[in-house]
Amino acid sequence: MPSTHTSLHYHLVFSTKHREPWLGPESRSRVHEYVEFLKRGMVEFEEKWLW
């Protein structure tokens, strides 16, 4: 029986001009937490709506 397979890949790239450090340690950890939150949301969305 034929089947359909969906695979979504995300590649996020963040950088500053001339790759200069811009975020302090506290801000950096908050940004990492936020990106992880977004990633978990995308995974949950895929599991709920695409499978």
C-alpha positions in Angstrom: 0.0 0.0 0.0 1.5 3.4 -0.9 2.1 5.9 1.8 2.9 9.6 2.1 5.8 10.8 4.2 6.3 14.4 5.2 9.6 15.7 6.6 10.1 19.3 7.7 13.5 20.6 8.4 14.3 24.0 10.1 17.6 25.8 9.9 17.8 29.0 11.9 20.8 31.2 11.7 21.4 34.2 13.9 24.3 36.6 13.6 25.3 40.2 14.3 27.1 42.6 12.0 30.7 41.5 11.7 29.8 38.8 14.2 30.5 41.1 17.1 29.2 39.9 20.5 26.0 41.7 21.2 24.1 39.8 23.9 25.3 39.6 27.5 25.3 36.3 29.4 21.8 37.0 30.9 20.3 38.0 27.6 21.9 35.1 25.8 20.4 32.5 28.1 16.9 34.1 27.7 17.2 34.0 23.9 18.3 30.3 24.1 15.3 29.6 26.3 12.9 31.4 23.9 14.3 29.5 20.8 13.9 26.2 22.7 10.3 27.2 23.5 9.6 27.9 19.8 11.2 24.6 18.7 9.1 22.7 21.1 6.0 24.4 19.8 6.9 23.5 16.2 7.4 19.8 17.2 4.1 19.7 19.0 2.4 21.3 16.0 3.9 18.7 13.6 2.8 15.9 15.9 -0.7 17.2 16.3 -1.5 18.3 12.7 0.8 16.4 10.4 0.7 12.9 11.7 
